[in-house]
Amino acid sequence: MTISINTRQATFITLTLVLFLGTVYSIKNNTYLDTSNPLLTHLPHPLHKSDYFANKSNILNVWFIKRAWGWTSLAFLFLWLTSPRRIQTLSRVCQWLLASVAWLVFTSWFFGPALIERFILLTGGECTVALPSGAAFPVSPEYCLTKMRLSPLTHPTLFAAPLILPDAPWSTVPRLRRGHDVSGHVFLLTMSILFLAAQLTPSLRAARWSPMHTWAVMATVGLLAIWLFALGTTSVYFHTPLEKLTGYLLGLAGYSLTLLL
């Protein structure tokens, strides 16, 4: 039991320090980007040429952070399926299911729009179309909530005003901007880190591992290291400090659901 407590406490303290120190650095050096500002969010980060991880197209963001819960789920299933029978419990699967429900409710769907999207609207958010010229204009929230692709050909009435549009065929998906844009990346990374650390605990307490389970433990530890690094880059380069704080608190809330079991 001592190992269990130490593992969880160490993980919690580490991720909190990474997020806190990264946020402090971003404030001191003005490195973060206000992603809720419709005039800034579609533009490259000011540091994208000098700092690789400030570029949204970096491999960490494209292949890992945007698929965070998928990678976390794969790591868990590999860990659970190769575990010794006595720690291959149904309650661990239920914990993963509860965390998956939290991910779905907060970021994807909750009897309609996700809770994060509802919160943005409640705090003054608006559905915004960003044009290639850098201009932006608001449209009905339904276009954002349904993630509908818009273009001058499909929705001519929306683009009736004199706007600078590209000559070639062009379309875009509007996004919710302004309001309070909770950091979905911080939410997912916080919940994933705490969940995986908790799932490692039974393995650390087991006397012996099979060769496959050894690989599963190593893969999970490696993914934890990637998630902590990703949390650091997100805290340095993206979202306002308050948006990162609320993402962190939501991540704690999502992980807390698994503690019900």
Secondary structure, DSSP 4 states (H G I P E B T S, - for coil): -HHHHHHHHHHHHHHHHHHHHHHHHHHHHT--B-TT-TTTTTSPPTTTTT-GGGSTTSHIIIIIGGGHHHHHHHHHHHHHHTS-GGG--HHHHHHHHHHHHHHHHHHT-SSSS-HHHHHHHHTT-EEEEEPTTS-EEEE-HHHHHTT--B-TTT-TTTT-S-----SS---B--EEESS----HHHHHHHHHHHHHHHHHHHHHH-S---HHHHHHHHHHHHHHHHHHHHHHHHHHHBS-HHHHHHHHHHHHHHHHHHTT-
